[in-house]
Amino acid sequence: MKNYKLILLYLIIIILLLAGINLPGRQIEGIASEPGGVYRVTISGELDPGIASLVERGIREAEAADAKHIIFVINTYGGLVDSSIRIKDLIMNTPLETTTYVEGRAFSGGALVALGGDNLIMQEGSSIGAAETIPRDEKYISALRTEFRSTAERKNRDGELAAAMVDADLEIPGIIERGKILSLTAREAREQGIADFVLADFPAVLNQLSFGQEEVNEILPSSPERMARFVTRPGISAFLLTLGFLGLILEIMVPGWGVGGTTGVLSLGLFFTGHMIHGYAGAGMIVLLLVGVFLLALELFVIPGFGITGIGGVVAILASVYFVFPSAETALTVISIALVATLVGAFILLRIFGVSRFWKRMSMDYSETPDEGYTASQSKAELLGERGQTITPLRPAGITEINGERMDVVTEGGMIDRDQEVEVVKIEGRRIVVKKIKKESE
């Protein structure tokens, strides 16, 4: 009962977290919030789905308030390419006027985000560029180079300079030689027309934009968003998936609901909740996950052996996990790590706990005591030619009743449904091979 209470408590926490996603921003500099005004969104640390969701919410709130301007304060070494492009697109597609203010560094994906603002202002001593791709494959370089060039040109900036921040093969005489990635100081960016102004601090930015007396609403990450940002990091996602899969495997190996099942459910719940908060996991993915769990449970608890139902359940679960990630590359990487770690962990669990009675039954390597109506699959040459009736489907292994006794048998390779008449055609040690007896009507 204690474990069920833990799961119930966790579900309540999830509901409260989801209910608190759209928390409002706060005002800085002690100015009261009113419709309009200026909105500030800080883009710092690694560029990931969490930052992208924060930017999306900030823009949505600013548009709803009919804000006069949005200022994106940037200080980052970069991050995930898909998140960087998503943030850049959000900034470029809002109808509100925007300013990107580099307060420190705008490297890699941060440089792309900075180029997306209507105005690009840099703090004295800041820098921008260094958007080298990992891996350095021509496909990735070409795609990102195009993103940088098109973004810069759309905002009337030098597209070739922007492209040189990505591609070391580009040479611009007097600025960057071949073989090096372009990075610019604030003053160099201003001289080359990448930055519009170089200013000392944020108040100077407000004064430059003629908003020195306006209220400033700062969009801060809510508690659910902070939790989701941690959970959705690739390393943490792989860990939660591994813990979830291992917990469920342990639950199968050890009879009764316990720590394994509870840990598995909570880990998978955290994984999907984090991605739901960021908008990557919708109701469809949750339904797909539940369908997969249902099919797998049906195969494990109702249908002996492991057939198409179980395979369908595993595929549905993996598909639900795959589609919550923002990119195929991230999904394949995380799932591969989780599966390898799960296999290693499952092997260790088998060495520690052994093979449970239920696990043996699921794999059809199982027999009960004579008191329960079963006999071990012993070598009985006298059974050759005997007939019996299948108690379970044979896929190809299953249980058949022969001469009033239930025995583990296998087919010659095909599948035989339950309640079918079969004949013993071969005895190989403890292995009893049967085939279906065809009726005259067949």
C-alpha angles and dihedrals in degrees: 000000000000091000093051089052089053091052091048091050090050092051090052090051091051092052091050091048093050091047090055099051098103097054112158123250122250134238123252128209091031096280117143119244118251134159112286120014128112126311124208124202119183117215107193139144121019117354103238139141089282094060090043090054091048091052091047092051092046092053091045092052092045092051091047090052092047089236121197095223144354121217117197111201108206129199112150144124089217132255139191114012094219091051091047092052091046092053092047091050092049091053094045096046100051114102090220121096111260139198126194112207117194105212101180113335138002102185129163110339089006089066090054091051091049092052090056097069124098086231124029115201125176130201117237108270095021127123141205137200133041095129098160113163125236112242099030093227121149091233092059094039092052094048095047093042089056091049092053095045096047093045092051094046092049088058093044095254129132105282093193092057090049091049090051088062086068108028120059090192092070116095124195111186113240093009112054132000126218115278096035133094115234120246123169134200117227093261093045090050090051092049092050094047096248093113122044097205141005111216137172103236148339096282088055088054091053091050092048090053091046092246098112092123098038125107113256119214113199117206109218128187113260122229092260090050092051090050092046092048090056094044096048096054107117094241094049091044091054090048093050093047091049091048090047095050093044091049092055092045090051089050090056092049096048116053117238129031111289147134094320096056093042092049091047094050094045093048094050089043091055091047095053095039092056092051092045090056090053091048097246097109115055134176091278092061091049091050090049090051092050091048089052092049091048093051092047092049090048090053094046101043106026111024116053119230123015117283143144094315092057093044089050090051093052092047091049092050093048091046091052089052094045096053096051091069119090093230138027092233093057092044095052092045095050095042092048092052091046094049094048091047090047093053091050091046092047090053090052091048090051090053091049102040101023122212115318125223090249093050089054091051092049091052091045092240090121144109133172130218121278089252089065093050100260134109130201117259095257126166108270113170090183090068091069108117093012119133130222145157128258114245094187132019112278109229080182093297124052146119125292130180112230121176090347094308128107113231139178109246140166133212127235089260109298132086126262124194124230121273092034125134113242138179129218106242103167141021116202108176105290091348116102115196120199138180132203117262108228117223120228091250089059 
